[in-house]
Amino acid sequence: MSNVAYINEVTAEKQAYADQSQLKTYYDSKNKIGWFLMKGAPRPSFTLRLLDDISQYLENVKVEMDETDGEKYDYLVVGSDVEGVFNLGGDLELFKKYIQNRNRDGLFAYAKKCIDILYQNMFHYNLDLTTISLIQGDALGGGFEAALSSNVIIAERGVKMGLPEVLFNLFPGMGAYSLLSRRIGFAEAEKMILSGSLYTAEQLYEMGVVDILAEKGEGEVAVYRYIKNASRANNTFRSMQKLKDICNQVSYEELLNIAKVWTDAALKLSPKDLRMMERLVRRQNTRVEAKA
């Protein structure tokens, strides 16, 4: 069966929900999958509106699961509705504004919004389902952190991921160290964060960060193949997920304390650091405009 035919078969029941301003959602009733695709505006980063849209969608999922005795969803898949980009990370323009205004409460509130979603995604919203990140475009900074929080990470060949915060003298404060250290060890996690380097999906697959490496343009096919394989040994796959929850625990308190360190560190950035942040925002804008 061709890839196109395969997708047509398995997604025959995919139904669109009403889109939110920065999030597109679908429900695949045949496979019990909730798809939520990030848009973000004016650039594909975690704006406050996108974070609110994601939170609202996930609250709706919880309500629907409660109403159906946990039967409606087996999987939640986060992806992107922006070609070539999964997510470029935190809203640097907003960070700069908060830092210049010495608005610690604003910075911390933003960080808490992020880790609230990330923590729930890690532990699949205390529901009997699996969370999947489908990375078909570059995932940087907070975008990479978000991808890392899913139970399964599927990435297409050639996409780039990394944590560039060191370029403006900061560090990724919404879970990167906690999540990476549990996948590749503390030393490698620190090395990745301090380097600011970008890695290909192929490199991260070899390192054990990416779970499934898909061919270019076949990420969605890889999602359905994973689900098909999981359904053949459903008891084993679900039991392994429970083992991961037990053995790779990350507490909410750990994430919250790191967010506090990040907030204080952000307020110590110099004018030079903020100018570098500005340059990165301009690069992001140029990149988005080029794809428009």
HELIX and SHEET records of a PDB file:
HELIX    1   1 ASN A    3  VAL A   10  1                                   8    
HELIX    2   2 LEU A   48  GLU A   67  1                                  20    
HELIX    3   3 LEU A   92  GLN A  100  1                                   9    
HELIX    4   4 ARG A  104  MET A  122  1                                  19    
HELIX    5   5 HIS A  124  ASN A  126  5                                   3    
HELIX    6   6 GLY A  142  LEU A  148  1                                   7    
HELIX    7   7 PRO A  164  PHE A  168  5                                   5    
HELIX    8   8 ALA A  176  ILE A  184  1                                   9    
HELIX    9   9 PHE A  186  SER A  195  1                                  10    
HELIX   10  10 ALA A  201  MET A  207  1                                   7    
HELIX   11  11 GLY A  219  ARG A  232  1                                  14    
HELIX   12  12 ASN A  234  CYS A  247  1                                  14    
HELIX   13  13 TYR A  252  ALA A  266  1                                  15    
HELIX   14  14 PRO A  271  LYS A  291  1                                  21    
SHEET    1   A 7 LYS A  14  ALA A  16  0                                        
SHEET    2   A 7 LEU A  23  ASP A  28 -1                                        
SHEET    3   A 7 ILE A  33  MET A  38 -1                                        
SHEET    4   A 7 TYR A  75  SER A  80  1                                        
SHEET    5   A 7 THR A 130  ILE A 135  1                                        
SHEET    6   A 7 VAL A 152  GLU A 156  1                                        
SHEET    7   A 7 ILE A 212  ALA A 214  1                                        
SHEET    1   B 4 VAL A  85  ASN A  87  0                                        
SHEET    2   B 4 ASP A 138  LEU A 140  1                                        
SHEET    3   B 4 LYS A 160  GLY A 162  1                                        
SHEET    4   B 4 LEU A 198  THR A 200 -1                                        
END                                                                             
